[in-house]
Amino acid sequence: MNESFAVPRLDAFSAIDPENARIVFHGINKSGSWAMATTLRDAYAAAGREQEFQCHYFLGGPYEAFARRVGSSTGPGFFVGHSLYGALRPDPGRVWVTVFRHPLPRILSCYQWLKNKHQDEKPNKPYPPLAEWIRARAGKGHSLVTQFGAGFGRNANSLRKRLTPHDFYQLSVDALERDVLCIGLAECFEESIFLFASLAGLPAVAPWERDQRNPGRPLSSEISDEDRAVIEEVYRYDFKLYDYAVRRFRAQLESARFGPALESYKARCEGQYNDRLIVA
């Protein structure tokens, strides 16, 4: 790394031995996991531990094959992928982490990503307008609550058909309390990078860079009041789960002592985040 910022090891992670830990990062779609993975990949390489870092985004191939690789690993390692929670058999030696993003810009990112893909593949076929697309997902499609409420195991599709967003919200909170050690927030990305790097025993990180692979995505301030109201109503349980994630995140930071390095890092990365909605 040409430019690096020291990351202190937190007492909160003293029970985790980074030389033997198997850390699995379940990347919630359109929540900053690509930028996080890129930053941590470079930090692992700078620490001479690049063989420990495995990310499906960069490796490619079927998700199922990557999940089998993660499930059979005896560690140490840091594994990143979108469809991992529920796809792996329970293992008490595994450490789960994830990053949440405010539901409003996140769902706009999901919509624009799929719209761009559709227009590339079927340029002569119009894509549904935002409000219509949101209502069709009924609070379950591309939602936060299904990530941990349904997961990505064999019964995921059946659960998504049978259960309600309220059910998934309750199941998600239970799953996060039971299984996920560390929660990051996209809106507090620098703090989240430091948390994950400290957990992994990485001595330093480089400045992160925004993922710019989703051109045309409207800012949350650019959509109509009507579209915003539809999102807030249909995805109301995503907003509730995000509020839970914010409380968990803040509780983690209460005992974190990163010192001036974090403030310097935040100043260096200022302006990278696009459409950052400050959490209340």
Backbone torsions as a table, in degrees:
resi	resn	phi	psi	omega
1	MET	NA	130.1	177.9
2	ASN	-72.4	-30.3	-179.5
3	GLU	-136.0	127.6	-176.2
4	SER	-139.3	157.6	-179.4
5	PHE	-129.3	126.2	-176.5
6	ALA	-66.3	139.8	179.5
7	VAL	-117.0	114.4	178.1
8	PRO	-68.9	150.1	173.8
9	ARG	-82.8	124.2	-176.1
10	LEU	-84.8	142.6	176.3
11	ASP	-60.6	-30.1	-178.5
12	ALA	-61.4	-22.1	-178.6
13	PHE	-106.5	17.0	-175.0
14	SER	-64.2	-24.5	-179.8
15	ALA	-79.1	-11.0	-179.6
16	ILE	-96.9	120.6	177.7
17	ASP	-90.6	105.3	-175.9
18	PRO	-63.3	-19.6	179.4
19	GLU	-76.4	-13.3	-179.9
20	ASN	-128.6	-4.2	-173.6
21	ALA	-72.0	143.7	171.6
22	ARG	-111.8	97.8	-176.4
23	ILE	-97.5	127.2	-179.8
24	VAL	-116.6	120.7	179.8
25	PHE	-100.9	105.6	174.8
26	HIS	-80.6	109.1	-178.0
27	GLY	-83.9	112.1	174.7
28	ILE	-74.0	128.0	-175.2
29	ASN	-52.8	137.5	176.0
30	LYS	57.7	41.3	179.7
31	SER	-128.6	19.6	175.9
32	GLY	92.5	9.4	-174.5
33	SER	-69.9	-27.7	177.1
34	TRP	-66.2	-46.3	179.0
35	ALA	-65.2	-39.7	178.0
36	MET	-64.1	-44.8	-179.2
37	ALA	-62.6	-41.8	179.5
38	THR	-62.7	-43.6	-179.6
39	THR	-64.1	-44.8	-178.8
40	LEU	-72.0	-35.5	175.7
41	ARG	-57.2	-45.9	-179.5
42	ASP	-66.6	-35.7	178.9
43	ALA	-68.7	-38.9	176.3
44	TYR	-63.1	-43.1	-179.8
45	ALA	-64.0	-42.1	-179.6
46	ALA	-64.9	-28.0	179.5
47	ALA	-86.5	2.0	-178.6
48	GLY	73.0	25.8	-176.8
49	ARG	-123.0	27.4	-173.5
50	GLU	-58.8	-26.7	-179.3
51	GLN	-67.8	-17.7	-179.6
52	GLU	-80.9	-22.1	-172.7
53	PHE	-92.5	122.2	178.9
54	GLN	-132.9	122.7	-175.3
55	CYS	-130.7	124.8	-179.6
56	HIS	-62.8	-31.1	-179.3
57	TYR	-58.7	-37.1	-175.8
58	PHE	-93.6	-30.1	-178.5
59	LEU	-80.8	-35.1	-177.7
60	GLY	74.4	-168.5	-178.7
61	GLY	87.6	175.0	-178.3
62	PRO	-63.9	143.2	177.2
63	TYR	-60.6	-37.9	-177.0
64	GLU	-61.8	-40.2	179.9
65	ALA	-67.2	-39.2	178.3
66	PHE	-66.7	-41.0	178.2
67	ALA	-61.0	-39.5	177.6
68	ARG	-64.3	-38.6	178.3
69	ARG	-62.8	-44.6	179.6
70	VAL	-64.6	-44.4	-177.6
71	GLY	-64.4	-29.9	-178.0
72	SER	-91.8	-7.4	-178.2
73	SER	-70.2	140.7	175.7
74	THR	-102.4	3.0	174.5
75	GLY	79.8	178.4	-5.2
76	PRO	-73.9	161.9	178.7
77	GLY	-177.4	161.6	173.3
78	PHE	-126.5	115.2	-171.4
79	PHE	-115.9	133.7	-175.2
80	VAL	-127.5	132.2	175.4
81	GLY	-169.4	163.9	-177.5
82	HIS	-81.5	-33.3	-167.8
83	SER	-119.5	49.3	-172.6
84	LEU	-99.0	-37.0	-176.0
85	TYR	-68.1	125.5	-177.4
86	GLY	91.9	-20.1	179.0
87	ALA	-84.7	-13.0	-179.3
88	LEU	-107.7	142.2	175.2
89	ARG	-65.8	144.5	179.7
90	PRO	-54.9	140.0	-179.4
91	ASP	-149.0	115.0	-177.5
92	PRO	-64.2	-16.2	179.9
93	GLY	-88.9	-0.2	-177.7
94	ARG	-92.9	142.3	179.1
95	VAL	-114.2	117.6	-179.8
96	TRP	-95.0	139.7	172.0
97	VAL	-137.4	160.3	176.8
98	THR	-159.3	168.0	176.9
99	VAL	-128.1	129.7	175.0
100	PHE	-100.1	154.9	175.5
101	ARG	-132.1	146.9	178.1
102	HIS	-49.1	131.2	-173.6
103	PRO	-60.7	-30.3	-176.2
104	LEU	-67.3	-59.9	177.6
105	PRO	-64.3	-29.7	179.8
106	ARG	-64.1	-47.4	-177.4
107	ILE	-69.4	-30.2	173.4
108	LEU	-64.4	-37.5	177.7
109	SER	-66.6	-41.8	177.4
110	CYS	-59.4	-47.7	-179.2
111	TYR	-59.7	-48.3	-177.0
112	GLN	-67.0	-37.3	179.0
113	TRP	-60.0	-46.8	-178.8
114	LEU	-72.1	-34.1	177.0
115	LYS	-65.5	-44.1	178.0
116	ASN	-60.8	-43.0	179.2
117	LYS	-63.1	-43.3	178.7
118	HIS	-60.7	-44.6	-177.4
119	GLN	-68.5	-28.9	175.4
120	ASP	-70.0	-39.0	-175.2
121	GLU	-87.2	-33.1	-176.7
122	LYS	-135.4	69.4	-172.6
123	PRO	-62.3	-21.4	-177.3
124	ASN	-95.2	-0.3	-179.9
125	LYS	-109.2	120.6	-176.8
126	PRO	-66.9	149.7	177.7
127	TYR	-97.5	146.2	-177.3
128	PRO	-59.4	145.0	173.8
129	PRO	-64.1	161.0	-170.7
130	LEU	-54.9	-53.2	-175.7
131	ALA	-60.8	-40.3	177.7
132	GLU	-63.1	-43.7	179.5
133	TRP	-62.6	-41.9	-179.7
134	ILE	-62.9	-49.2	-177.9
135	ARG	-61.1	-35.5	-178.6
136	ALA	-66.4	-22.9	-179.8
137	ARG	-86.2	-13.0	170.4
138	ALA	55.2	28.1	178.5
139	GLY	77.4	3.2	-179.4
140	LYS	-115.2	-43.6	179.7
141	GLY	-65.7	128.9	179.1
142	HIS	57.7	31.7	-176.7
143	SER	-95.1	163.1	171.8
144	LEU	-70.6	-40.5	-170.7
145	VAL	-67.7	-25.8	178.5
146	THR	-79.3	-17.6	-178.5
147	GLN	-57.4	-46.2	-179.6
148	PHE	-110.0	-19.6	178.5
149	GLY	-74.7	-38.9	175.5
150	ALA	-102.2	-35.8	-177.1
151	GLY	69.6	-161.5	-175.3
152	PHE	-132.5	35.0	176.9
153	GLY	-88.8	-168.0	-175.6
154	ARG	-63.8	-31.1	-176.1
155	ASN	-94.7	8.1	-173.6
156	ALA	-59.7	-46.7	-177.4
157	ASN	-64.8	-39.1	178.3
158	SER	-64.1	-43.2	179.4
159	LEU	-63.5	-40.6	-178.5
160	ARG	-64.0	-30.4	178.4
161	LYS	-78.9	-37.2	-170.6
162	ARG	-88.1	-33.6	-171.0
163	LEU	-98.6	163.1	-178.0
164	THR	-98.8	164.4	174.0
165	PRO	-56.9	-35.0	176.2
166	HIS	-62.2	-43.2	176.6
167	ASP	-59.2	-46.1	-177.7
168	PHE	-65.5	-35.1	176.4
169	TYR	-60.0	-48.8	-179.3
170	GLN	-63.6	-42.7	178.7
171	LEU	-65.3	-36.2	179.9
172	SER	-64.7	-45.6	179.4
173	VAL	-60.4	-43.6	177.9
174	ASP	-60.3	-45.3	-178.5
175	ALA	-64.6	-43.1	-179.2
176	LEU	-66.8	-38.9	176.9
177	GLU	-65.6	-38.7	-174.9
178	ARG	-79.4	-40.7	-165.5
179	ASP	-115.1	-27.3	-169.6
180	VAL	-99.0	115.7	-176.4
181	LEU	-74.5	-42.0	-170.8
182	CYS	-134.8	128.7	178.7
183	ILE	-115.1	130.0	174.0
184	GLY	-104.9	165.1	175.7
185	LEU	-124.4	132.9	176.9
186	ALA	-61.4	-34.6	-178.6
187	GLU	-70.8	-19.1	174.8
188	CYS	-120.7	60.5	-167.6
189	PHE	-68.8	-39.6	-179.2
190	GLU	-64.7	-42.9	176.4
191	GLU	-61.9	-38.8	-179.7
192	SER	-66.4	-40.4	176.2
193	ILE	-59.6	-46.0	179.5
194	PHE	-63.5	-39.7	178.3
195	LEU	-60.9	-49.5	-177.5
196	PHE	-66.9	-39.5	179.3
197	ALA	-65.5	-39.8	178.2
198	SER	-65.1	-43.1	177.8
199	LEU	-58.3	-40.4	-177.7
200	ALA	-82.2	-3.4	-179.9
201	GLY	72.3	27.8	178.7
202	LEU	-84.7	132.0	-174.5
203	PRO	-76.0	-22.8	-174.9
204	ALA	-160.6	159.1	176.0
205	VAL	-133.5	154.8	175.4
206	ALA	-95.2	164.2	175.9
207	PRO	-56.5	139.1	-179.9
208	TRP	-88.9	158.6	-179.8
209	GLU	-126.7	140.7	-177.3
210	ARG	-65.9	140.3	173.5
211	ASP	-75.5	121.6	-176.2
212	GLN	-117.3	34.5	-176.9
213	ARG	-91.5	11.2	-176.0
214	ASN	-127.6	66.4	-175.3
215	PRO	-65.0	145.8	175.4
216	GLY	91.9	-4.4	-177.0
217	ARG	-67.3	123.5	-179.3
218	PRO	-71.0	146.5	172.7
219	LEU	-70.1	156.2	-179.7
220	SER	-62.7	-25.0	178.6
221	SER	-80.5	-7.7	-175.4
222	GLU	-98.3	-10.7	-179.3
223	ILE	-85.9	164.2	-178.4
224	SER	-74.3	159.4	175.9
225	ASP	-61.5	-33.7	179.8
226	GLU	-66.4	-45.3	179.0
227	ASP	-64.3	-40.2	178.7
228	ARG	-62.3	-42.3	179.8
229	ALA	-63.2	-38.4	178.0
230	VAL	-63.5	-45.1	178.9
231	ILE	-60.6	-46.3	-177.1
232	GLU	-65.4	-32.8	179.4
233	GLU	-77.7	-51.4	-175.4
234	VAL	-67.0	-37.2	-177.6
235	TYR	-104.9	33.7	-176.2
236	ARG	-61.5	-30.7	179.3
237	TYR	-77.5	-22.9	170.2
238	ASP	-65.2	-40.4	178.1
239	PHE	-64.7	-38.5	177.5
240	LYS	-65.5	-41.4	-179.6
241	LEU	-68.9	-36.0	176.4
242	TYR	-63.4	-39.8	176.6
243	ASP	-59.9	-40.4	175.5
244	TYR	-60.9	-46.0	-179.1
245	ALA	-61.3	-37.8	178.3
246	VAL	-63.0	-42.8	178.6
247	ARG	-63.3	-42.6	177.7
248	ARG	-62.0	-43.6	-177.9
249	PHE	-62.2	-46.5	-179.3
250	ARG	-63.6	-37.4	177.9
251	ALA	-62.8	-38.3	177.7
252	GLN	-63.7	-40.1	-175.2
253	LEU	-74.5	-19.1	-177.4
254	GLU	-57.3	-35.9	-178.1
255	SER	-102.3	0.8	-178.3
256	ALA	-80.9	129.4	179.2
257	ARG	-122.8	87.7	-177.9
258	PHE	-91.6	-15.2	175.9
259	GLY	70.3	-162.7	-174.9
260	PRO	-67.0	-19.1	-179.3
261	ALA	-60.6	-40.2	179.8
262	LEU	-65.6	-43.4	179.8
263	GLU	-63.5	-38.1	176.7
264	SER	-66.0	-38.9	179.6
265	TYR	-65.2	-44.0	178.8
266	LYS	-62.0	-41.2	178.5
267	ALA	-64.6	-38.8	-179.9
268	ARG	-67.3	-34.2	-175.5
269	CYS	-96.3	4.2	-178.5
270	GLU	-57.6	134.2	179.8
271	GLY	95.5	-11.1	179.2
272	GLN	-71.2	-39.3	-174.5
273	TYR	-75.6	132.3	-179.5
274	ASN	-105.6	125.7	178.5
275	ASP	65.2	50.3	179.4
276	ARG	-81.0	111.2	175.2
277	LEU	-89.8	115.4	-176.2
278	ILE	-68.8	127.8	-178.4
279	VAL	-71.9	144.2	-177.0
280	ALA	-73.2	NA	NA
